[in-house]
């Protein structure tokens, strides 16, 4: 079992920045890949960014150049630095972790960007 706890969400004006954190209950060296997803009201959950244990990173086109995903193995934590935020980035942001055949999700953190 992997417990994931997100933090760092909040209310920010358009153009502002937020840094999300996802703390894992296990060593993230044991996790194949971690990622950030988001779900806006009335919409399906969508990929934001992923990072593998080997450091391969993937971003959704909508966030490329604005968001940066990273992980700190010593702290068992993954981050999402979000810059130049737009109102359309408003959503609940979830982190997930894939270990072997299992997929785990955090409880989510709300990000609201005002225009």
DSSP file (Angstrom, degrees, kcal/mol; ACC not computed):
  #  RESIDUE AA STRUCTURE BP1 BP2  ACC     N-H-->O    O-->H-N    N-H-->O    O-->H-N    TCO  KAPPA ALPHA  PHI   PSI    X-CA   Y-CA   Z-CA
    1    1 A X              0   0    0      0, 0.0     2,-0.5     0, 0.0   103,-0.0   0.000 360.0 360.0 360.0 136.5    0.0    0.0    0.0
    2    2 A X        -     0   0    0     95,-0.1     2,-0.5    22,-0.0   103,-0.1  -0.982 360.0-156.6-121.9 120.2    1.2    3.5   -0.9
    3    3 A X        -     0   0    0     -2,-0.5    22,-1.7   101,-0.1     2,-0.4  -0.831   9.7-166.3 -95.7 134.0   -0.3    6.5    0.8
    4    4 A X  E     -A   24   0A   0     -2,-0.5   103,-0.5   101,-0.4     2,-0.5  -0.977   5.2-169.9-123.6 131.4    0.0    9.8   -1.0
    5    5 A X  E     -A   23   0A   0     18,-2.1    18,-2.6    -2,-0.4     2,-0.2  -0.965   7.7-158.5-126.0 116.6   -0.8   13.2    0.5
    6    6 A X  E     +A   22   0A   0     -2,-0.5     2,-0.3    16,-0.2    16,-0.2  -0.600  17.8 164.2 -89.8 152.8   -1.0   16.3   -1.6
    7    7 A X  E     +A   21   0A   0     14,-2.0    14,-2.7    -2,-0.2   102,-0.1  -0.967  39.3  69.5-155.2 166.6   -0.5   19.8   -0.4
    8    8 A X        +     0   0    0     -2,-0.3    11,-0.3     1,-0.3    14,-0.0   0.357  60.9 133.1 105.3  -5.3    0.1   23.3   -1.7
    9    9 A X        +     0   0    0     12,-0.1     2,-0.3     9,-0.1    -1,-0.3  -0.180  22.5 120.3 -71.2 171.7   -3.1   24.1   -3.4
   10   10 A X  E     -d  111   0B   0    100,-0.8   102,-2.8    99,-0.1     2,-0.5  -0.990  60.2 -50.6 164.9-166.2   -5.0   27.4   -3.0
   11   11 A X  E     +d  112   0B   0     -2,-0.3     2,-0.3   100,-0.2   102,-0.2  -0.878  53.5 164.8-104.7 130.9   -6.3   30.5   -4.6
   12   12 A X  E     -d  113   0B   0    100,-2.6   102,-2.4    -2,-0.5     2,-0.1  -0.985  35.0-110.9-144.0 151.5   -4.1   32.5   -6.8
   13   13 A X  E >   -d  114   0B   0     -2,-0.3     3,-2.2   100,-0.2    72,-0.2  -0.469  51.4 -81.5 -79.4 155.9   -4.5   35.2   -9.4
   14   14 A X  T 3  S+     0   0    0    100,-2.4    72,-0.2     1,-0.3    -1,-0.1  -0.294 120.4  29.8 -55.5 137.5   -3.9   34.6  -13.1
   15   15 A X  T 3  S+     0   0    0     70,-3.2    69,-0.6     1,-0.3    -1,-0.3   0.262  99.6 115.4  92.1 -11.2   -0.2   34.8  -13.8
   16   16 A X    <   -     0   0    0     -3,-2.2    69,-2.3    69,-0.2     2,-0.3  -0.074  57.8-122.3 -83.0-174.1    0.7   33.7  -10.4
   17   17 A X        -     0   0    0     66,-0.2     2,-0.3    67,-0.2    66,-0.2  -0.933  20.5-179.3-132.9 152.4    2.5   30.6   -9.2
   18   18 A X  E     - B   0  82A   0     64,-2.1    64,-3.2    -2,-0.3     2,-0.5  -0.978  16.4-146.2-143.5 153.6    1.9   27.6   -6.8
   19   19 A X  E     - B   0  81A   0    -11,-0.3     2,-0.3    -2,-0.3    62,-0.2  -0.973  15.1-159.5-124.4 117.2    4.0   24.6   -5.9
   20   20 A X  E     - B   0  80A   0     60,-2.7    60,-2.1    -2,-0.5     2,-0.4  -0.697   4.7-159.9 -93.1 146.4    2.2   21.4   -5.2
   21   21 A X  E     -AB   7  79A   0    -14,-2.7   -14,-2.0    -2,-0.3     2,-0.4  -0.942   9.0-165.4-123.9 148.6    3.8   18.6   -3.1
   22   22 A X  E     -AB   6  78A   0     56,-2.5    56,-2.4    -2,-0.4     2,-0.5  -0.921  11.2-161.9-134.4 107.2    2.9   14.9   -3.0
   23   23 A X  E     -AB   5  77A   0    -18,-2.6   -18,-2.1    -2,-0.4     2,-0.3  -0.776   7.9-151.2 -94.1 129.6    4.4   13.0    0.0
   24   24 A X  E     -A    4   0A   0     52,-2.8   -20,-0.2    -2,-0.5     4,-0.1  -0.715  15.9-139.6-101.2 150.6    4.6    9.2   -0.3
   25   25 A X  S    S+     0   0    0    -22,-1.7     2,-0.3    -2,-0.3   -21,-0.1   0.504  87.5  45.7 -85.2  -4.8    4.5    6.8    2.6
   26   26 A X  S    S-     0   0    0    -23,-0.2     2,-0.3    50,-0.1    -2,-0.2  -0.819 106.3 -73.6-129.3 169.7    7.2    4.6    1.1
   27   27 A X    >   -     0   0    0     -2,-0.3     3,-1.9     1,-0.2     4,-0.1  -0.488  36.8-144.4 -63.3 126.6   10.5    5.2   -0.6
   28   28 A X  G >  S+     0   0    0     45,-0.3     3,-1.2     1,-0.3    -1,-0.2   0.610  94.4  77.8 -74.8  -6.8    9.7    6.6   -4.0
   29   29 A X  G 3  S+     0   0    0      1,-0.2    -1,-0.3    44,-0.2    -2,-0.1   0.714  91.4  55.0 -67.1 -18.3   12.7    4.6   -5.3
   30   30 A X  G <  S+     0   0    0     -3,-1.9     2,-0.5    69,-0.0    -1,-0.2   0.459  91.8  90.8 -90.0  -2.0   10.3    1.7   -5.2
   31   31 A X    <   -     0   0    0     -3,-1.2    68,-0.2     1,-0.1     3,-0.1  -0.831  64.0-154.6-101.6 128.2    7.8    3.5   -7.4
   32   32 A X  S    S-     0   0    0     66,-1.9    21,-2.7    -2,-0.5     2,-0.3   0.926  74.9  -7.3 -66.7 -45.9    8.0    3.0  -11.1
   33   33 A X  E     -FE  52  98B   0     65,-1.3    65,-3.0    19,-0.3     2,-0.3  -0.996  58.0-162.1-153.1 148.2    6.3    6.2  -12.1
   34   34 A X  E     +FE  51  97B   0     17,-2.8    17,-3.0    -2,-0.3     2,-0.3  -0.921  17.3 175.5-128.6 157.3    4.5    9.1  -10.4
   35   35 A X  E     -FE  50  96B   0     61,-2.1    61,-2.3    -2,-0.3     2,-0.4  -0.989  28.4-124.7-157.4 165.3    2.3   11.7  -11.9
   36   36 A X  E     +FE  49  95B   0     13,-3.2    12,-2.6    -2,-0.3    13,-1.7  -0.957  28.5 175.4-113.7 134.7    0.0   14.7  -11.5
   37   37 A X  E     -FE  47  94B   0     57,-3.0    57,-3.1    -2,-0.4     2,-0.3  -0.881  10.6-156.2-129.3 162.9   -3.5   14.7  -12.9
   38   38 A X  E     -FE  46  93B   0      8,-2.4     8,-3.0    -2,-0.3     2,-0.4  -0.986   6.8-160.9-142.6 154.1   -6.3   17.2  -12.6
   39   39 A X  E     - E   0  92B   0     53,-2.1    53,-2.3    -2,-0.3     2,-0.2  -0.952   7.8-162.3-138.9 116.7  -10.1   17.3  -12.8
   40   40 A X    >   -     0   0    0      4,-0.4     3,-2.2    -2,-0.4    51,-0.1  -0.589  45.5 -75.4 -90.6 158.0  -12.1   20.4  -13.4
   41   41 A X  T 3  S+     0   0    0      1,-0.3    -1,-0.1    -2,-0.2     3,-0.1  -0.289 118.7   6.4 -55.9 129.9  -15.9   20.5  -12.6
   42   42 A X  T 3  S+     0   0    0      1,-0.3     2,-0.3    -3,-0.1    -1,-0.3   0.512 113.8 100.2  77.5   4.4  -17.9   18.6  -15.2
   43   43 A X  S <  S-     0   0    0     -3,-2.2    -1,-0.3     1,-0.0     2,-0.1  -0.804  75.4-102.5-121.2 162.8  -14.8   17.3  -16.9
   44   44 A X        -     0   0    0     -2,-0.3    -4,-0.4     1,-0.1     2,-0.2  -0.432  46.8 -92.3 -77.9 156.2  -12.8   14.1  -16.9
   45   45 A X        -     0   0    0     -6,-0.2     2,-0.3    -2,-0.1    -6,-0.2  -0.487  51.5-165.4 -66.4 136.9   -9.6   13.7  -15.0
   46   46 A X  E     -F   38   0B   0     -8,-3.0    -8,-2.4    -2,-0.2     2,-0.1  -0.922  22.5-100.8-130.8 153.3   -6.7   14.5  -17.3
   47   47 A X  E     +F   37   0B   0     -2,-0.3   -10,-0.2   -10,-0.2     3,-0.1  -0.444  33.2 171.3 -68.7 139.0   -2.9   14.0  -17.3
   48   48 A X  E     -     0   0B   0    -12,-2.6    12,-2.5     1,-0.4     2,-0.3   0.713  63.8 -28.6-108.8 -54.5   -0.8   17.0  -16.3
   49   49 A X  E     -FG  36  59B   0    -13,-1.7   -13,-3.2    10,-0.2    -1,-0.4  -0.980  51.8-160.1-163.0 151.0    2.7   15.5  -16.0
   50   50 A X  E     -FG  35  58B   0      8,-2.3     8,-2.1    -2,-0.3     2,-0.4  -0.962   1.1-167.3-135.2 155.7    4.5   12.3  -15.2
   51   51 A X  E     -FG  34  57B   0    -17,-3.0   -17,-2.8    -2,-0.3     6,-0.2  -0.986  12.9-145.9-143.0 131.5    8.0   11.3  -14.1
   52   52 A X  E >   -F   33   0B   0      4,-2.1     3,-1.8    -2,-0.4   -19,-0.3  -0.428  32.8-104.2 -91.5 169.6    9.5    7.9  -14.1
   53   53 A X  T 3  S+     0   0    0    -21,-2.7   -20,-0.1     1,-0.3    -1,-0.1   0.838 124.4  54.4 -59.2 -31.9   12.0    6.4  -11.6
   54   54 A X  T 3  S-     0   0    0    -22,-0.3    -1,-0.3     2,-0.1   -21,-0.1   0.477 124.0-104.8 -82.5  -1.9   14.6    6.9  -14.3
   55   55 A X    <   +     0   0    0     -3,-1.8     2,-0.4     1,-0.3    -2,-0.1   0.577  66.0 151.7  92.9   9.9   13.7   10.6  -14.7
   56   56 A X        -     0   0    0      1,-0.0    -4,-2.1     2,-0.0     2,-0.4  -0.635  28.5-160.1 -76.7 129.6   11.7   10.5  -17.9
   57   57 A X  E     -G   51   0B   0     -2,-0.4     2,-0.4    -6,-0.2    -6,-0.2  -0.873  14.7-175.0-118.3 142.9    9.2   13.3  -17.9
   58   58 A X  E     -G   50   0B   0     -8,-2.1    -8,-2.3    -2,-0.4     2,-0.3  -1.000   5.5-168.5-136.3 137.5    6.1   13.9  -19.9
   59   59 A X  E     -G   49   0B   0     -2,-0.4   -10,-0.2   -10,-0.2     2,-0.2  -0.927  27.5-112.7-123.5 149.0    3.8   17.0  -19.9
   60   60 A X    >>  -     0   0    0    -12,-2.5     3,-1.7    -2,-0.3     4,-1.0  -0.532  34.7-118.4 -68.1 146.7    0.4   17.7  -21.3
   61   61 A X  T 34 S+     0   0    0      1,-0.3     3,-0.4     2,-0.2    -1,-0.1   0.836 111.0  64.0 -57.8 -32.8    0.6   20.2  -24.1
   62   62 A X  T 34 S+     0   0    0      1,-0.2    -1,-0.3     3,-0.0   -14,-0.0   0.666 111.5  33.9 -69.1 -16.0   -1.5   22.6  -22.2
   63   63 A X  T X> S+     0   0    0     -3,-1.7     3,-2.3   -15,-0.2     4,-2.3   0.468  82.4 127.2-118.2  -4.4    1.1   23.0  -19.4
   64   64 A X  T 3< S+     0   0    0     -4,-1.0     4,-0.1    -3,-0.4    -3,-0.0  -0.295  80.9  16.1 -57.9 134.6    4.4   22.7  -21.3
   65   65 A X  T 34 S+     0   0    0      2,-0.4    -1,-0.3     1,-0.1     3,-0.1   0.278 126.0  59.0  85.7 -11.6    6.7   25.6  -20.6
   66   66 A X  T <4 S+     0   0    0     -3,-2.3    17,-2.0     1,-0.2     2,-0.3   0.705  97.9  51.8-116.3 -35.3    4.7   26.6  -17.5
   67   67 A X  E  <  -C   82   0A   0     -4,-2.3    -2,-0.4    15,-0.2     2,-0.4  -0.791  59.5-164.0-108.6 148.7    4.7   23.6  -15.2
   68   68 A X  E     -C   81   0A   0     13,-2.4    13,-2.9    -2,-0.3     2,-0.4  -0.985   4.7-157.7-134.0 123.7    7.7   21.6  -13.9
   69   69 A X  E     +C   80   0A   0     -2,-0.4     2,-0.3    11,-0.2    11,-0.2  -0.782  23.1 158.0 -97.8 143.0    7.5   18.2  -12.3
   70   70 A X  E     -C   79   0A   0      9,-1.8     9,-3.1    -2,-0.4     2,-0.3  -0.964  25.1-144.7-154.1 168.0   10.3   16.9  -10.1
   71   71 A X  E     -C   78   0A   0     -2,-0.3     2,-0.6     7,-0.3     7,-0.2  -0.999   5.8-152.0-141.7 144.7   10.9   14.4   -7.3
   72   72 A X  E >>> -C   77   0A   0      5,-3.3     5,-1.8    -2,-0.3     3,-0.8  -0.919   9.3-169.6-115.0 101.6   13.1   14.4   -4.2
   73   73 A X  G >45S+     0   0    0     -2,-0.6     3,-0.6     1,-0.3   -45,-0.3   0.846  85.0  57.7 -63.3 -33.7   14.0   10.8   -3.5
   74   74 A X  G 345S+     0   0    0      1,-0.2    -1,-0.3    -3,-0.1    -2,-0.0   0.820 115.4  36.4 -66.6 -29.4   15.5   11.7   -0.1
   75   75 A X  G <45S-     0   0    0     -3,-0.8    -1,-0.2     2,-0.2    -2,-0.2   0.402 103.4-128.6-101.9   0.6   12.2   13.3    1.0
   76   76 A X  T <<5 +     0   0    0     -4,-0.7   -52,-2.8    -3,-0.6     2,-0.4   0.900  67.4 129.6  52.3  43.3   10.0   10.7   -0.8
   77   77 A X  E   < -BC  23  72A   0     -5,-1.8    -5,-3.3   -54,-0.2     2,-0.3  -0.975  48.4-155.2-135.0 141.4    8.1   13.7   -2.3
   78   78 A X  E     -BC  22  71A   0    -56,-2.4   -56,-2.5    -2,-0.4     2,-0.3  -0.877  17.8-158.9-111.5 148.7    7.1   14.7   -5.8
   79   79 A X  E     -BC  21  70A   0     -9,-3.1    -9,-1.8    -2,-0.3     2,-0.3  -0.864  16.1-160.2-126.3 158.4    6.5   18.3   -6.7
   80   80 A X  E     -BC  20  69A   0    -60,-2.1   -60,-2.7    -2,-0.3     2,-0.6  -0.882  11.0-161.2-137.4 107.3    4.7   20.3   -9.4
   81   81 A X  E     -BC  19  68A   0    -13,-2.9   -13,-2.4    -2,-0.3     2,-0.6  -0.792  11.6-166.1 -86.7 121.2    5.9   23.9   -9.8
   82   82 A X  E     +BC  18  67A   0    -64,-3.2   -64,-2.1    -2,-0.6     2,-0.3  -0.941  11.1 173.3-117.3 116.0    3.1   25.8  -11.6
   83   83 A X        +     0   0    0    -17,-2.0   -66,-0.2    -2,-0.6   -67,-0.2  -0.748  59.3  23.9-115.7 164.4    3.9   29.2  -13.1
   84   84 A X  S    S-     0   0    0    -69,-0.6    -1,-0.2    -2,-0.3   -67,-0.2   0.905  84.5-160.2  49.1  48.9    2.0   31.6  -15.3
   85   85 A X        -     0   0    0    -69,-2.3   -70,-3.2    -3,-0.2     2,-0.3  -0.265   7.5-158.1 -65.9 146.0   -1.3   30.1  -14.0
   86   86 A X    >   -     0   0    0    -72,-0.2     3,-2.3   -71,-0.1     4,-0.2  -0.842  31.4-110.5-120.4 156.2   -4.4   30.6  -16.0
   87   87 A X  G >  S+     0   0    0     -2,-0.3     3,-1.8     1,-0.3    26,-0.4   0.846 117.3  63.5 -55.2 -32.5   -8.1   30.4  -15.0
   88   88 A X  G 3  S+     0   0    0      1,-0.3    -1,-0.3    24,-0.1   -48,-0.0   0.563  88.3  69.8 -72.2  -5.5   -8.4   27.2  -17.1
   89   89 A X  G <  S+     0   0    0     -3,-2.3    -1,-0.3    24,-0.0     2,-0.2   0.523  70.8 121.0 -83.3  -5.7   -5.9   25.5  -14.7
   90   90 A X    <   +     0   0    0     -3,-1.8     2,-0.3    -4,-0.2    22,-0.2  -0.411  40.6 105.6 -61.7 125.4   -8.5   25.6  -12.0
   91   91 A X  E    S- H   0 111B   0     20,-2.0    20,-2.7    -2,-0.2     2,-0.6  -0.968  76.3 -79.2-178.5 171.3   -9.1   22.0  -10.9
   92   92 A X  E     -EH  39 110B   0    -53,-2.3   -53,-2.1    -2,-0.3     2,-0.5  -0.870  48.2-146.3 -88.7 127.6   -8.6   19.5   -8.2
   93   93 A X  E     -EH  38 109B   0     16,-3.1    16,-2.0    -2,-0.6     2,-0.4  -0.844  16.4-171.5-102.8 129.7   -5.0   18.2   -8.6
   94   94 A X  E     -E   37   0B   0    -57,-3.1   -57,-3.0    -2,-0.5     2,-0.4  -0.911  11.7-149.1-118.4 142.9   -4.2   14.6   -7.8
   95   95 A X  E     -E   36   0B   0     -2,-0.4    11,-2.2   -59,-0.2     2,-0.3  -0.839  17.5-171.3-103.7 152.7   -1.0   12.7   -7.6
   96   96 A X  E     -EI  35 105B   0    -61,-2.3   -61,-2.1    -2,-0.4     2,-0.4  -0.946  10.3-155.7-138.2 163.8   -0.6    9.1   -8.4
   97   97 A X  E     -EI  34 104B   0      7,-2.0     7,-2.6    -2,-0.3     2,-0.6  -0.999   4.8-153.8-141.6 134.2    2.0    6.4   -8.1
   98   98 A X  E     +EI  33 103B   0    -65,-3.0   -66,-1.9    -2,-0.4   -65,-1.3  -0.942  17.6 171.9-111.7 121.1    2.5    3.2  -10.0
   99   99 A X  E >   - I   0 102B   0      3,-2.3     3,-2.3    -2,-0.6     2,-0.2  -0.974  64.7 -46.0-130.9 119.1    4.3    0.4   -8.2
  100  100 A X  T 3  S-     0   0    0     -2,-0.4   -68,-0.0     1,-0.3   -69,-0.0  -0.454 123.8 -23.8  56.9-122.8    4.4   -3.0   -9.9
  101  101 A X  T 3  S+     0   0    0     -2,-0.2     2,-0.3    -3,-0.1    -1,-0.3   0.355 119.7  96.4 -98.0   5.5    0.8   -3.6  -11.1
  102  102 A X  E <   -I   99   0B   0     -3,-2.3    -3,-2.3     2,-0.0     2,-0.4  -0.730  54.2-160.1-104.2 146.9   -0.8   -1.3   -8.5
  103  103 A X  E     -I   98   0B   0     -2,-0.3     2,-0.3    -5,-0.2    -5,-0.2  -0.988  10.1-168.3-124.4 130.5   -1.9    2.3   -8.9
  104  104 A X  E     -I   97   0B   0     -7,-2.6    -7,-2.0    -2,-0.4     2,-0.3  -0.900   1.8-160.2-121.7 148.1   -2.4    4.6   -6.0
  105  105 A X  E     -I   96   0B   0     -2,-0.3  -101,-0.4    -9,-0.2    -9,-0.2  -0.940  12.0-133.5-127.2 148.3   -4.0    8.0   -5.7
  106  106 A X        -     0   0    0    -11,-2.2  -101,-0.2    -2,-0.3     3,-0.1  -0.296  34.4-104.0 -84.6-179.3   -3.9   10.9   -3.3
  107  107 A X        -     0   0    0   -103,-0.5  -102,-0.1     1,-0.2   -13,-0.1   0.626  62.0-117.1 -85.6 -13.5   -7.0   12.7   -2.0
  108  108 A X        -     0   0    0    -13,-0.1     2,-0.4     1,-0.1   -14,-0.2   0.075  15.5-125.3  96.8 153.0   -6.5   15.8   -4.2
  109  109 A X  E     - H   0  93B   0    -16,-2.0   -16,-3.1  -102,-0.1     2,-0.3  -0.999  24.7-120.5-137.8 135.4   -5.8   19.4   -3.6
  110  110 A X  E     - H   0  92B   0     -2,-0.4  -100,-0.8   -18,-0.2     2,-0.5  -0.571  23.3-171.6 -81.9 132.3   -7.8   22.3   -5.0
  111  111 A X  E     -dH  10  91B   0    -20,-2.7   -20,-2.0    -2,-0.3     2,-0.5  -0.992   4.9-176.5-120.1 123.1   -6.2   24.9   -7.2
  112  112 A X  E     -d   11   0B   0   -102,-2.8  -100,-2.6    -2,-0.5     2,-0.6  -0.982   6.5-167.0-124.2 124.3   -8.3   27.9   -8.1
  113  113 A X  E     -d   12   0B   0     -2,-0.5     2,-0.3   -26,-0.4  -100,-0.2  -0.944  10.8-153.6-113.6 118.2   -7.0   30.6  -10.5
  114  114 A X  E      d   13   0B   0   -102,-2.4  -100,-2.4    -2,-0.6   -27,-0.1  -0.641 360.0 360.0 -92.4 148.3   -9.0   33.8  -10.6
  115  115 A X              0   0    0     -2,-0.3    -1,-0.1  -102,-0.2  -102,-0.1   0.446 360.0 360.0 -90.2 360.0   -9.0   36.1  -13.6
